[in-house]
Amino acid sequence: MHTAHPLIRMAGTSLLAMTTLALAACAGMTQQEKNTAIGAGVGAIGGSILTGGSTTGTLGGAAVGGVIGHEIEKPKK
């Protein structure tokens, strides 16, 4: 029987956990806050995959993704 690569399993598990948390936590959030949270989650997964699961890569990806998510549809002044 073929088993999934550990990074793929980790990414899938992380994505499931982030999706569950995002859906539970988004009720009282603005759209910009939701975009920031989603960006951070996607960035964390991407950073983890690209760096082989390193903590620094995961946190760096979350930070970059959060900033990008925050800037999407930012209210115009």
C-alpha positions in Angstrom: 0.0 0.0 0.0 1.3 3.5 -0.9 1.5 6.0 1.9 1.6 9.8 1.5 4.9 11.6 1.9 5.3 13.0 5.4 5.3 16.6 4.2 2.1 16.1 2.3 0.5 14.5 5.3 1.7 17.3 7.5 0.4 20.0 5.1 -3.0 18.3 4.8 -3.3 18.0 8.6 -2.2 21.6 9.0 -4.7 22.8 6.4 -7.5 20.9 8.0 -6.7 22.4 11.5 -6.3 25.9 10.1 -9.6 25.7 8.2 -11.4 24.4 11.3 -10.0 27.2 13.5 -10.6 29.9 10.8 -14.3 28.9 10.5 -14.8 28.8 14.3 -13.0 32.1 14.9 -14.3 34.3 12.0 -17.8 35.0 13.3 -17.0 38.4 14.7 -14.1 39.4 12.5 -14.0 42.0 9.8 -13.1 41.0 6.2 -9.6 42.4 6.6 -9.1 40.4 9.8 -10.3 37.3 8.1 -7.9 37.9 5.2 -5.0 38.4 7.6 -5.8 35.1 9.4 -6.2 33.1 6.1 -3.0 34.6 4.7 -1.1 33.7 7.9 -2.4 30.1 7.7 -1.6 29.7 4.0 1.8 31.3 4.6 2.6 29.0 7.5 1.8 25.9 5.4 3.8 27.2 2.5 6.7 28.1 4.7 6.7 24.7 6.4 6.6 22.8 3.1 9.3 24.9 1.5 11.7 24.6 4.4 11.1 20.9 5.3 9.0 21.7 8.4 11.4 24.1 10.1 9.9 26.3 12.8 11.6 29.4 11.3 10.2 28.7 7.9 6.7 28.1 9.2 6.8 31.3 11.3 8.3 33.3 8.5 5.7 32.1 6.1 2.9 32.9 8.5 4.3 36.4 9.0 4.6 37.1 5.2 1.2 35.5 4.5 -0.4 37.6 7.3 1.0 40.8 5.9 -0.2 40.0 2.4 -3.6 38.9 3.6 -3.9 42.2 5.6 -3.2 44.3 2.5 -5.8 42.5 0.3 -8.9 44.7 0.0 -7.5 47.2 2.4 -9.9 50.1 2.9 -9.0 53.1 0.9 -8.4 56.3 2.8 
